[in-house]
Amino acid sequence: MLQISNQENQGYLDSKDLENFPCHDLRQINFLWVHASLGRFGFSVQKNIYQSLGGTSKYNDKVWEDFGDAIGWRVNKSWMDSTINSVTYDTIAPRGHLPYTPFINTILITSYNLYQPTYYILFSRVQTCKL
């Protein structure tokens, strides 16, 4: 995804990169995940889980935390560390656990001095691309 977005040097995708990610490439990546996992993993699977919890194109702390709990990115109210080593690459992983993309950046909300994940923007793109 970094290569497709020409952000390899930057090392992450920001909200603008996600909003403009090519649908064709997103469909292919999603297809590979969904097909190889027999429907357990993929961006479309994650989007469906996110939306089932009340997620929309607007960020919501509670929904994001519930999403993290549902797919195993949060355990005992703590987010897993951002290294790829803390991800479970096995069928025992919760539905939607993968793909995990640590290179999707967070944005700083300066008025509150808080970091907000931008991953949910990817779900909006998944919706736009009709995955």
CYANA upper distance limits for C-alpha pairs under 8 A (distance plus 0.5 A):
  1 MET  CA      5 SER  CA      6.59
  2 LEU  CA      6 ASN  CA      6.40
  2 LEU  CA      7 GLN  CA      5.41
  2 LEU  CA      8 GLU  CA      5.61
  2 LEU  CA     11 GLY  CA      7.51
  2 LEU  CA     12 TYR  CA      7.28
  2 LEU  CA     13 LEU  CA      7.33
  2 LEU  CA    103 PHE  CA      8.44
  3 GLN  CA      7 GLN  CA      6.62
  3 GLN  CA      8 GLU  CA      6.14
  4 ILE  CA     21 PHE  CA      8.48
  4 ILE  CA     25 ASP  CA      8.46
  5 SER  CA     13 LEU  CA      8.24
  5 SER  CA     17 ASP  CA      7.03
  5 SER  CA     21 PHE  CA      7.24
  7 GLN  CA     11 GLY  CA      6.51
  7 GLN  CA     12 TYR  CA      7.02
  7 GLN  CA     13 LEU  CA      7.32
  8 GLU  CA     12 TYR  CA      7.87
 11 GLY  CA    103 PHE  CA      6.90
 12 TYR  CA    102 PRO  CA      8.46
 12 TYR  CA    103 PHE  CA      4.76
 12 TYR  CA    104 ILE  CA      5.95
 12 TYR  CA    105 ASN  CA      6.27
 13 LEU  CA     17 ASP  CA      6.01
 13 LEU  CA     18 LEU  CA      7.04
 13 LEU  CA    103 PHE  CA      6.59
 13 LEU  CA    104 ILE  CA      5.32
 13 LEU  CA    105 ASN  CA      6.24
 14 ASP  CA     18 LEU  CA      6.87
 14 ASP  CA    104 ILE  CA      6.87
 14 ASP  CA    105 ASN  CA      5.90
 14 ASP  CA    106 THR  CA      7.88
 14 ASP  CA    107 ILE  CA      8.26
 14 ASP  CA    118 THR  CA      7.75
 15 SER  CA     19 GLU  CA      6.59
 15 SER  CA    105 ASN  CA      8.26
 15 SER  CA    118 THR  CA      6.58
 15 SER  CA    121 ILE  CA      7.12
 16 LYS  CA     20 ASN  CA      6.73
 17 ASP  CA     21 PHE  CA      6.41
 18 LEU  CA    121 ILE  CA      7.08
 18 LEU  CA    122 LEU  CA      6.17
 18 LEU  CA    125 ARG  CA      7.54
 19 GLU  CA    121 ILE  CA      7.35
 19 GLU  CA    122 LEU  CA      7.57
 19 GLU  CA    124 SER  CA      8.41
 19 GLU  CA    125 ARG  CA      6.49
 20 ASN  CA    125 ARG  CA      8.49
 21 PHE  CA     25 ASP  CA      8.21
 21 PHE  CA     26 LEU  CA      7.60
 21 PHE  CA    125 ARG  CA      8.11
 22 PRO  CA     26 LEU  CA      6.75
 23 CYS  CA     27 ARG  CA      6.45
 23 CYS  CA    125 ARG  CA      8.42
 23 CYS  CA    126 VAL  CA      8.42
 23 CYS  CA    129 CYS  CA      5.76
 24 HIS  CA     28 GLN  CA      6.86
 25 ASP  CA     29 ILE  CA      6.69
 26 LEU  CA     30 ASN  CA      6.50
 26 LEU  CA    126 VAL  CA      8.02
 26 LEU  CA    129 CYS  CA      8.38
 27 ARG  CA     31 PHE  CA      6.42
 27 ARG  CA    129 CYS  CA      8.04
 27 ARG  CA    131 LEU  CA      6.98
 28 GLN  CA     32 LEU  CA      6.76
 29 ILE  CA     33 TRP  CA      6.97
 30 ASN  CA     34 VAL  CA      6.58
 30 ASN  CA     42 GLY  CA      5.67
 30 ASN  CA     43 PHE  CA      6.20
 30 ASN  CA     44 SER  CA      7.28
 30 ASN  CA    131 LEU  CA      8.30
 31 PHE  CA     35 HIS  CA      6.25
 31 PHE  CA     42 GLY  CA      7.96
 32 LEU  CA     36 ALA  CA      6.36
 32 LEU  CA     42 GLY  CA      8.48
 33 TRP  CA     37 SER  CA      6.51
 33 TRP  CA     39 GLY  CA      8.38
 33 TRP  CA     41 PHE  CA      6.21
 33 TRP  CA     42 GLY  CA      5.36
 33 TRP  CA     99 PRO  CA      7.99
 34 VAL  CA     38 LEU  CA      6.39
 34 VAL  CA     39 GLY  CA      5.12
 34 VAL  CA     40 ARG  CA      6.96
 34 VAL  CA     41 PHE  CA      5.86
 34 VAL  CA     42 GLY  CA      5.63
 34 VAL  CA     45 VAL  CA      8.28
 35 HIS  CA     39 GLY  CA      6.79
 37 SER  CA     41 PHE  CA      6.32
 39 GLY  CA     45 VAL  CA      7.92
 40 ARG  CA     45 VAL  CA      7.47
 40 ARG  CA     95 ARG  CA      5.53
 40 ARG  CA     96 GLY  CA      6.58
 41 PHE  CA     45 VAL  CA      6.41
 41 PHE  CA     46 GLN  CA      7.84
 41 PHE  CA     95 ARG  CA      6.71
 41 PHE  CA     96 GLY  CA      5.30
 41 PHE  CA     97 HIS  CA      7.09
 41 PHE  CA     98 LEU  CA      5.78
 41 PHE  CA     99 PRO  CA      7.21
 42 GLY  CA     46 GLN  CA      6.83
 42 GLY  CA     96 GLY  CA      7.06
 42 GLY  CA     98 LEU  CA      6.72
 42 GLY  CA     99 PRO  CA      6.48
 43 PHE  CA     47 LYS  CA      6.52
 43 PHE  CA     96 GLY  CA      8.33
 43 PHE  CA     98 LEU  CA      8.48
 43 PHE  CA     99 PRO  CA      7.49
 43 PHE  CA    123 PHE  CA      7.74
 43 PHE  CA    126 VAL  CA      7.57
 44 SER  CA     48 ASN  CA      6.69
 44 SER  CA    123 PHE  CA      8.17
 44 SER  CA    126 VAL  CA      7.06
 44 SER  CA    131 LEU  CA      6.29
 45 VAL  CA     49 ILE  CA      6.87
 45 VAL  CA     95 ARG  CA      8.32
 45 VAL  CA     96 GLY  CA      6.21
 46 GLN  CA     50 TYR  CA      6.54
 46 GLN  CA     96 GLY  CA      5.47
 46 GLN  CA     97 HIS  CA      8.26
 46 GLN  CA    123 PHE  CA      8.27
 47 LYS  CA     51 GLN  CA      6.54
 47 LYS  CA    123 PHE  CA      5.69
 47 LYS  CA    126 VAL  CA      7.80
 47 LYS  CA    127 GLN  CA      8.46
 48 ASN  CA     52 SER  CA      6.51
 49 ILE  CA     53 LEU  CA      6.95
 49 ILE  CA     67 PHE  CA      7.60
 49 ILE  CA     70 ALA  CA      8.40
 49 ILE  CA     96 GLY  CA      7.95
 50 TYR  CA     54 GLY  CA      7.28
 50 TYR  CA     55 GLY  CA      5.66
 50 TYR  CA     56 THR  CA      8.49
 50 TYR  CA     63 VAL  CA      8.01
 50 TYR  CA     64 TRP  CA      8.29
 50 TYR  CA     67 PHE  CA      6.26
 51 GLN  CA     55 GLY  CA      4.89
 51 GLN  CA     56 THR  CA      6.90
 53 LEU  CA     63 VAL  CA      6.68
 53 LEU  CA     66 ASP  CA      7.61
 53 LEU  CA     67 PHE  CA      7.47
 54 GLY  CA     63 VAL  CA      6.91
 55 GLY  CA     59 TYR  CA      8.22
 55 GLY  CA     60 ASN  CA      7.88
 55 GLY  CA     63 VAL  CA      6.41
 55 GLY  CA     64 TRP  CA      8.08
 56 THR  CA    120 TYR  CA      8.44
 56 THR  CA    124 SER  CA      8.25
 57 SER  CA    120 TYR  CA      7.30
 57 SER  CA    121 ILE  CA      6.95
 57 SER  CA    123 PHE  CA      8.20
 57 SER  CA    124 SER  CA      6.31
 59 TYR  CA     64 TRP  CA      8.06
 59 TYR  CA    116 GLN  CA      8.48
 59 TYR  CA    120 TYR  CA      7.61
 60 ASN  CA     64 TRP  CA      6.59
 61 ASP  CA     65 GLU  CA      6.63
 62 LYS  CA     66 ASP  CA      6.57
 63 VAL  CA     67 PHE  CA      6.49
 64 TRP  CA     68 GLY  CA      6.67
 65 GLU  CA     69 ASP  CA      6.69
 65 GLU  CA     74 ARG  CA      7.93
 66 ASP  CA     70 ALA  CA      6.60
 67 PHE  CA     71 ILE  CA      6.80
 68 GLY  CA     72 GLY  CA      6.42
 68 GLY  CA     73 TRP  CA      5.18
 68 GLY  CA     74 ARG  CA      5.39
 68 GLY  CA     79 TRP  CA      7.92
 69 ASP  CA     73 TRP  CA      6.67
 69 ASP  CA     74 ARG  CA      5.27
 69 ASP  CA     75 VAL  CA      6.84
 69 ASP  CA     77 LYS  CA      8.13
 70 ALA  CA     74 ARG  CA      8.48
 70 ALA  CA     94 PRO  CA      7.93
 71 ILE  CA     94 PRO  CA      5.82
 71 ILE  CA     95 ARG  CA      6.55
 71 ILE  CA     96 GLY  CA      5.81
 71 ILE  CA     97 HIS  CA      5.24
 72 GLY  CA     93 ALA  CA      7.88
 72 GLY  CA     94 PRO  CA      6.53
 72 GLY  CA     97 HIS  CA      6.55
 73 TRP  CA     79 TRP  CA      6.33
 73 TRP  CA     80 MET  CA      6.06
 73 TRP  CA     87 VAL  CA      8.49
 73 TRP  CA     97 HIS  CA      7.54
 74 ARG  CA     78 SER  CA      5.70
 74 ARG  CA     79 TRP  CA      4.68
 74 ARG  CA     80 MET  CA      6.18
 75 VAL  CA     79 TRP  CA      6.95
 75 VAL  CA     80 MET  CA      7.57
 80 MET  CA     86 SER  CA      7.07
 81 ASP  CA     86 SER  CA      6.98
 82 SER  CA     86 SER  CA      7.93
 82 SER  CA    102 PRO  CA      6.66
 83 THR  CA     87 VAL  CA      8.22
 83 THR  CA    102 PRO  CA      7.76
 84 ILE  CA    100 TYR  CA      8.28
 84 ILE  CA    102 PRO  CA      7.79
 87 VAL  CA     97 HIS  CA      8.48
 87 VAL  CA    100 TYR  CA      7.79
 88 THR  CA     92 ILE  CA      8.23
 88 THR  CA     93 ALA  CA      6.15
 88 THR  CA     97 HIS  CA      8.17
 89 TYR  CA     93 ALA  CA      7.44
 89 TYR  CA     98 LEU  CA      8.39
 93 ALA  CA     97 HIS  CA      6.63
104 ILE  CA    118 THR  CA      7.39
104 ILE  CA    119 TYR  CA      6.80
105 ASN  CA    117 PRO  CA      7.28
105 ASN  CA    118 THR  CA      6.78
105 ASN  CA    119 TYR  CA      8.16
106 THR  CA    115 TYR  CA      6.50
106 THR  CA    116 GLN  CA      5.84
106 THR  CA    117 PRO  CA      4.86
106 THR  CA    118 THR  CA      5.86
106 THR  CA    119 TYR  CA      8.44
107 ILE  CA    115 TYR  CA      6.11
107 ILE  CA    116 GLN  CA      5.90
107 ILE  CA    117 PRO  CA      6.99
107 ILE  CA    118 THR  CA      7.27
108 LEU  CA    113 ASN  CA      6.98
108 LEU  CA    114 LEU  CA      6.33
108 LEU  CA    115 TYR  CA      5.16
108 LEU  CA    116 GLN  CA      6.92
109 ILE  CA    113 ASN  CA      5.93
109 ILE  CA    114 LEU  CA      5.84
109 ILE  CA    115 TYR  CA      6.58
109 ILE  CA    116 GLN  CA      7.49
110 THR  CA    114 LEU  CA      7.44
118 THR  CA    122 LEU  CA      7.97
119 TYR  CA    123 PHE  CA      7.68
120 TYR  CA    124 SER  CA      7.28
121 ILE  CA    125 ARG  CA      6.97
122 LEU  CA    126 VAL  CA      6.64
123 PHE  CA    127 GLN  CA      6.68
124 SER  CA    128 THR  CA      6.71
125 ARG  CA    129 CYS  CA      6.50
126 VAL  CA    130 LYS  CA      6.67
126 VAL  CA    131 LEU  CA      6.05
127 GLN  CA    131 LEU  CA      6.70
